[in-house]
Amino acid sequence: MTDTPERNEAAQEAKRRFRQALERKEHNALAKAAQEESRVKARNAGPAGRRTFHRRKTG
């Protein structure tokens, strides 16, 4: 059972498309991780990284 040139080209095309999809998936994962990291940094912003809190006046 030898591969015909058409079969070989189809297999190569499928491999190429699979690699591209995998690269897109990795790129999206890295972008999502970077976005989550930047969101965490912004949340902890403030003097010395401490959260500020406000007290309600009573009386």
C-alpha positions in Angstrom: 0.0 0.0 0.0 2.0 2.9 -1.2 0.7 6.5 -0.8 -0.3 8.2 -3.9 0.9 11.8 -4.4 -2.6 13.1 -3.8 -2.9 11.2 -0.5 0.5 12.4 0.6 -0.4 16.0 -0.3 -3.7 15.7 1.6 -1.9 14.3 4.6 0.6 17.1 4.5 -2.2 19.7 4.2 -4.0 18.1 7.2 -0.8 18.2 9.3 -0.2 21.8 8.3 -3.7 22.8 9.3 -3.4 21.0 12.6 -0.2 22.8 13.4 -1.7 26.1 12.6 -4.7 25.4 14.9 -2.4 24.3 17.7 -0.3 27.5 17.3 -3.5 29.6 17.5 -4.6 27.7 20.6 -1.3 28.3 22.3 -1.3 32.0 21.3 -4.8 32.4 22.7 -3.8 30.7 26.0 -0.8 33.0 26.4 -2.9 36.1 25.6 -5.5 35.0 28.2 -2.9 34.4 30.8 -1.4 37.8 30.2 -4.8 39.4 30.4 -5.5 37.7 33.7 -2.1 38.8 35.1 -2.7 42.4 34.2 -6.2 42.3 35.8 -4.7 41.0 39.0 -2.0 43.7 39.0 -4.6 46.4 38.5 -6.8 45.1 41.3 -4.0 45.3 43.9 -3.0 48.8 43.0 -2.7 51.4 45.7 -0.3 52.5 48.4 2.1 49.7 49.1 -0.3 47.2 47.5 -2.7 47.5 50.4 -6.5 47.7 49.9 -8.1 50.8 51.0 -11.3 50.6 53.0 -13.8 53.2 54.0 -15.6 53.4 57.3 -19.1 54.7 57.7 -19.4 57.5 60.3 -21.8 56.7 63.0 -23.3 59.1 65.6 
